Amino acid sequence: MSISQYVQGDLIDCPMSFTDVNGVLIDPSTVEFNFTCGGYGPIKWTYAGSSTATTGTVWRVSQGIFRARVDSTPFYGLFQGAGIAKGTGQSAALISFMVIQNPLLP
């Protein structure tokens, strides 16, 4: 299994989906997105009710489907994140990829 790679400076959408025990998509009571990358973080964002795709936030795409958009400009290395559902529909969506250093960025 290979790990996805992005270049430092990319905007990266991190998908998260949450289901009940029967595999049916459900909206959790609370959704958090936590991540680290290289020496950067930990960072935590919490879903605030938006369905608008915006960098630096968590938004709802549809029933049980959420995304977080990360601007990778300030960091590089192994990205490790988790979408965490709390309350109704407790579960986690794990996300991992590499951010390759861009020598053109300061």
Backbone bond lengths (Angstrom), bond angles and torsions (degrees), N, CA, C in turn:
res aa  C-N    CA-C-N  psi(-1)  N-CA   C-N-CA  omega(-1)  CA-C   N-CA-C  phi
1 M - - - 1.441 - - 1.521 109.25 -
2 S 1.318 116.78 128.83 1.459 119.85 -179.66 1.527 109.91 -98.67
3 I 1.307 114.71 156.42 1.455 120.75 179.91 1.525 108.11 -102.84
4 S 1.325 116.84 138.75 1.464 121.33 179.12 1.516 110.08 -64.35
5 Q 1.337 115.23 149.86 1.461 121.03 178.59 1.519 109.54 -128.16
6 Y 1.321 114.95 141.59 1.459 123.04 176.25 1.516 107.55 -130.70
7 V 1.320 116.86 163.27 1.458 121.90 178.91 1.525 108.20 -101.33
8 Q 1.315 115.68 137.91 1.453 121.26 177.20 1.524 109.35 -48.42
9 G 1.320 117.07 129.64 1.457 122.44 -177.12 1.515 113.22 106.25
10 D 1.347 116.45 -15.50 1.473 120.05 177.22 1.528 110.49 -69.03
11 L 1.340 115.26 150.56 1.463 121.37 166.96 1.518 105.65 -92.29
12 I 1.326 116.98 123.78 1.464 121.99 -172.13 1.526 109.36 -119.71
13 D 1.335 115.78 120.45 1.459 120.78 175.78 1.523 109.38 -87.61
14 C 1.308 115.74 127.22 1.460 122.68 -179.29 1.524 108.91 -108.44
15 P 1.341 117.78 109.53 1.463 120.97 -177.90 1.528 112.39 -81.10
16 M 1.323 114.72 145.76 1.464 121.68 176.70 1.525 107.32 -138.98
17 S 1.317 116.85 134.60 1.466 119.69 173.99 1.517 108.60 -132.13
18 F 1.344 114.96 145.78 1.451 121.06 -175.37 1.523 108.99 -130.56
19 T 1.340 115.45 131.17 1.463 121.23 -177.69 1.520 111.10 -129.00
20 D 1.331 115.35 162.28 1.461 119.51 173.36 1.531 108.24 -84.78
21 V 1.319 118.01 -174.93 1.464 122.37 -177.14 1.525 112.68 -63.57
22 N 1.331 117.63 -19.04 1.464 121.75 178.89 1.524 112.89 -94.18
23 G 1.347 116.75 2.93 1.452 120.41 179.20 1.521 114.05 84.33
24 V 1.325 117.27 10.48 1.463 121.58 179.38 1.530 109.02 -87.20
25 L 1.345 116.54 130.01 1.459 120.54 179.41 1.520 111.07 -61.84
26 I 1.347 115.15 132.06 1.463 120.64 178.38 1.526 109.48 -137.22
27 D 1.327 115.42 153.73 1.457 120.47 174.77 1.526 109.59 -89.16
28 P 1.333 117.42 121.20 1.458 120.94 177.00 1.530 110.81 -69.63
29 S 1.328 116.55 164.03 1.460 121.50 175.05 1.527 110.68 -65.24
30 T 1.330 115.89 -40.17 1.467 122.14 -178.98 1.529 108.83 -140.78
31 V 1.336 116.64 139.94 1.465 121.52 174.85 1.528 108.05 -124.85
32 E 1.334 115.37 126.78 1.461 121.61 174.73 1.523 108.16 -118.38
33 F 1.327 116.23 150.45 1.453 122.09 173.36 1.518 106.64 -124.53
34 N 1.321 116.12 117.75 1.467 122.58 -178.99 1.521 108.85 -117.09
35 F 1.347 116.84 138.85 1.462 117.64 178.44 1.520 112.36 -154.59
36 T 1.337 113.49 159.86 1.459 123.25 169.73 1.524 106.93 -135.11
37 C 1.323 115.87 157.63 1.467 120.38 174.85 1.518 107.58 -153.13
38 G 1.346 115.35 119.45 1.456 118.96 -175.71 1.525 108.61 56.72
39 G 1.318 117.52 -126.73 1.461 121.97 177.83 1.520 112.81 -93.96
40 Y 1.312 118.32 11.82 1.463 123.74 -175.66 1.527 109.71 -98.03
41 G 1.308 117.23 130.16 1.457 120.65 176.64 1.513 110.99 106.98
42 P 1.298 117.32 -177.39 1.463 127.90 12.26 1.534 112.24 -77.83
43 I 1.328 114.43 146.74 1.459 123.70 178.53 1.525 107.20 -119.57
44 K 1.331 116.69 141.75 1.466 120.55 177.48 1.519 109.46 -132.36
45 W 1.350 115.70 127.69 1.463 122.12 173.19 1.520 107.37 -118.41
46 T 1.316 116.67 145.87 1.459 121.71 179.34 1.520 109.62 -120.38
47 Y 1.322 116.21 135.22 1.463 122.00 176.66 1.526 108.79 -59.38
48 A 1.347 116.14 129.24 1.465 121.16 -176.21 1.523 112.49 -117.41
49 G 1.349 117.37 18.60 1.457 119.98 175.05 1.511 115.23 99.15
50 S 1.318 118.53 3.62 1.461 120.94 -176.89 1.524 112.53 -86.44
51 S 1.326 115.32 149.68 1.464 120.92 171.01 1.530 109.55 -118.00
52 T 1.331 116.48 17.04 1.459 122.63 179.36 1.524 109.96 -100.27
53 A 1.330 116.40 127.60 1.463 121.31 178.70 1.528 109.26 -68.63
54 T 1.339 116.00 116.07 1.455 121.53 -178.23 1.526 108.74 -141.14
55 T 1.321 116.41 136.39 1.454 121.03 177.44 1.531 109.91 -63.84
56 G 1.323 115.82 136.04 1.454 121.86 177.25 1.514 114.36 84.57
57 T 1.338 116.91 16.03 1.465 120.07 179.67 1.528 110.54 -139.07
58 V 1.324 114.36 171.24 1.466 122.38 171.50 1.519 106.18 -108.37
59 W 1.340 117.11 133.67 1.455 119.91 176.69 1.517 110.54 -133.68
60 R 1.334 114.85 157.15 1.469 122.30 -179.57 1.518 108.43 -92.20
61 V 1.330 116.76 127.24 1.461 122.86 177.53 1.524 109.61 -88.88
62 S 1.320 115.83 -48.94 1.464 123.02 178.45 1.528 107.40 -164.03
63 Q 1.321 116.49 -176.00 1.466 121.24 -178.84 1.526 110.75 -48.24
64 G 1.336 117.54 115.15 1.459 122.66 175.61 1.515 116.29 75.57
65 I 1.333 118.33 -0.92 1.471 122.38 -178.59 1.531 109.04 -113.73
66 F 1.324 115.50 123.50 1.459 122.13 -179.76 1.526 108.37 -130.16
67 R 1.322 116.43 161.32 1.459 122.36 175.97 1.531 109.36 -141.71
68 A 1.319 114.41 156.68 1.460 122.08 171.18 1.520 106.85 -131.97
69 R 1.329 117.83 134.68 1.470 121.39 179.31 1.521 108.98 -106.41
70 V 1.334 115.08 121.77 1.459 122.51 -177.66 1.521 109.34 -107.54
71 D 1.330 116.61 129.24 1.464 121.82 171.03 1.523 106.27 -89.46
72 S 1.325 117.01 111.94 1.465 120.92 -173.81 1.527 113.64 -85.32
73 T 1.320 118.51 8.21 1.466 121.02 -177.14 1.531 113.76 -54.50
74 P 1.336 120.09 -43.28 1.466 118.09 -174.77 1.530 116.10 -80.69
75 F 1.322 119.03 -1.76 1.464 117.69 -174.75 1.531 112.61 -148.58
76 Y 1.344 113.91 166.23 1.463 121.63 174.15 1.525 107.58 -152.98
77 G 1.321 115.27 162.72 1.462 120.87 -177.87 1.518 110.14 119.82
78 L 1.322 116.00 -161.52 1.454 121.19 -179.50 1.528 109.67 -76.35
79 F 1.312 116.22 120.51 1.457 123.01 175.89 1.515 107.44 -92.40
80 Q 1.331 116.62 126.52 1.460 121.67 176.00 1.520 107.61 -130.13
81 G 1.331 115.19 120.68 1.448 120.21 -177.96 1.513 111.24 -137.01
82 A 1.324 114.10 165.63 1.458 120.56 176.86 1.518 109.15 -148.33
83 G 1.332 114.46 130.43 1.448 120.59 167.45 1.510 106.01 -88.87
84 I 1.313 116.83 123.00 1.458 120.65 -174.16 1.519 109.16 -117.27
85 A 1.328 115.34 121.87 1.468 122.09 177.22 1.514 108.38 -96.30
86 K 1.329 115.86 131.03 1.458 121.14 179.17 1.518 109.61 -122.15
87 G 1.325 115.86 159.77 1.460 120.27 -178.62 1.513 109.10 74.39
88 T 1.317 117.24 -133.06 1.458 121.71 176.46 1.525 108.96 -60.10
89 G 1.320 117.78 130.32 1.465 121.79 176.66 1.506 114.75 76.62
90 Q 1.318 118.24 37.36 1.461 121.26 -179.02 1.524 111.20 -58.29
91 S 1.324 115.71 122.99 1.463 121.78 176.56 1.520 108.43 -170.24
92 A 1.319 116.23 -179.40 1.462 120.72 178.43 1.520 109.77 -139.25
93 A 1.316 115.34 144.65 1.462 122.96 174.79 1.527 106.54 -117.06
94 L 1.334 117.17 111.44 1.454 121.78 -176.54 1.522 110.83 -88.25
95 I 1.336 115.74 140.60 1.458 122.06 -176.89 1.519 107.77 -134.71
96 S 1.340 116.25 131.58 1.455 120.75 -179.85 1.526 109.67 -146.47
97 F 1.323 116.69 135.85 1.464 121.70 175.64 1.527 108.73 -162.57
98 M 1.314 116.37 170.45 1.466 122.06 178.21 1.521 109.61 -103.36
99 V 1.329 115.67 139.80 1.457 121.88 171.27 1.530 105.60 -111.55
100 I 1.330 115.07 114.16 1.469 121.66 -177.30 1.523 109.59 -83.35
101 Q 1.321 117.27 133.90 1.463 121.57 -178.47 1.525 111.20 -61.35
102 N 1.327 115.71 133.93 1.458 122.53 176.71 1.526 107.84 -98.37
103 P 1.346 119.15 112.39 1.463 120.71 -176.01 1.530 113.36 -67.52
104 L 1.343 117.23 -10.95 1.467 119.93 179.33 1.525 113.04 -86.91
105 L 1.338 116.70 -9.58 1.465 120.08 177.66 1.512 109.79 -93.40
106 P 1.321 117.17 146.10 1.479 120.27 179.56 1.516 111.54 -69.35
